[in-house]
């Protein structure tokens, strides 16, 4: 375990908690933004990979050891640890006194974990945001402009089909795979609800199961968003498919398939045309990450999802859509 002296020089501005591949992506953005930060990692092995890819040193031993042996409290933190550790790490930072946190999606593995974090954030007067980076894609930003010009969304559709044959072989804890809708598919659902509108009514159906995801394998549903837009979804994890979102306005069908790209179909035409977008930042860095981190650091967080809103979405919709018990 590292001693107090080992944390000399640790940043008082920003901690990046985690040293895995996602943390590497965050570090690349933070370096470009010239933000002073320190990296708190757990294993020596992942730290060595992180340091090799970023040329930034890692304080190893884990967050618990750091909090125990270091008296410093940063003004902000980015939590990019494994999914099953997200809520625990965020909660520990809140208790320590960190008042501004960006936590990787979905913010916790279970609804109870997320709710505990949301309650702690409220008790400590802190702000916690869940990092759904697809909200900051260039394709999504351009789509918002078109939707506004067209007078709003009239209906939308999304597909969160996952490739079961790939996921079942991933070296992930079983509990993460059993909660894959929250751990991964919620990326698509959040993007659809963000662009199309938050539901006010929704109907759900699920069927079948997979060894790695016993609650369901086929998901369908429909509903009405608060803005009046009708929506539907369909995902079959036992069949071929891919993620996709389609937003319909009085003048356009906006197609995200893949999500990083925007294709348009104009009313009166069957032609589907790729929309040119300024996606330099999405190519140079993990898509959406540069704008997301910039917004967080500049406290321009109105496009971000708070942990309180995430708890509301999970409890009202996600658990039922995935046939989870909680």
Phi, psi and omega in degrees: 000139180286143179271174181304320181297333183291345182259012176301131179093359180294145186293142172262000181265306188211133171250136169256110185265116185120148179224023177275191183303321180293322178296325177300317179297319176297317183298322180298320178291314182297324177297316180296321180284354179057044178265128176290127180207160175238150183251127178251112180242172182255295187271149177295324183297310181291327178296321180295319178295315179302313183294326179292323184276334186244343186061033177240133181286151180243134169278105186272170180111346176098166183292319182301315180295322179297312181295329181284326188250357181239131182273352184286143172235118181285159178287334182208162179213149171244123183258114182228048178268185179294156187304317185289350180252357187300309184294318181299314181295317181296317179299316181298321179292322178297315180298325180291334179121004177287130188249004180213114187225135170250115182249138179302152179294148003267010180095348180172163183272336182230155180301322181298322179296314181296320180295321177298320178294317180298318179295319179295320178300319179294316182297322184266002180067036183252163176247125177236126180242143180265130189275085170261090189293342181293340174298340186250013173298148173299324180297321181289319179297317178295319180299321180299322178297316182293317180300319180295316179296327184277354178094011174112176183269134176257330176198166176203163184217146175214156183226120179246038178302132178251155179271093185302319183297338177272313186295321183298338180264357181292145177276071179238150175302146182302323181296330177289316179295322180294342178243035188296330177302313179288315187293330186223309185296335181300342174304312183290316183296317179299317180296318181295314180293324181297316182275319189271330180127142179288136182297148166246337173222142179206142175244143186231145168220140174224156175205169176062181179198164177233154181301323182271347180219079190290342186288330181182160175228340178236133187226127172223161179180171178202165180181192179233130178276164181298335179275002179096350181290135173276148180215161174212162177214159180204126176218132180232106183278004175250012183221164176297153179165185179200167176294146176192151176224136174232129180244129182246132177238176178299341185240343186219153161254117181261120188246123176248096179201089010286169185294336182287343183248153178238122174245146183238139167240121181275153178297137182088005182224148175260355182285135176248121188241135176289128180277129176287131180224155177274089186252025181306314183292330179283342177269320183288331181231174173304129187308132178085344190288321183299311181293323180295313181295319178300316180298318180296313183291329181270005181057033175257068196257015185292341177267000183264158181265121177285158178296329177296316179292326177297317178301317180298315180296317182296312184290322183280324191233308192297318182299320180287320180299326183263356183062039176269155179269342179145000000 
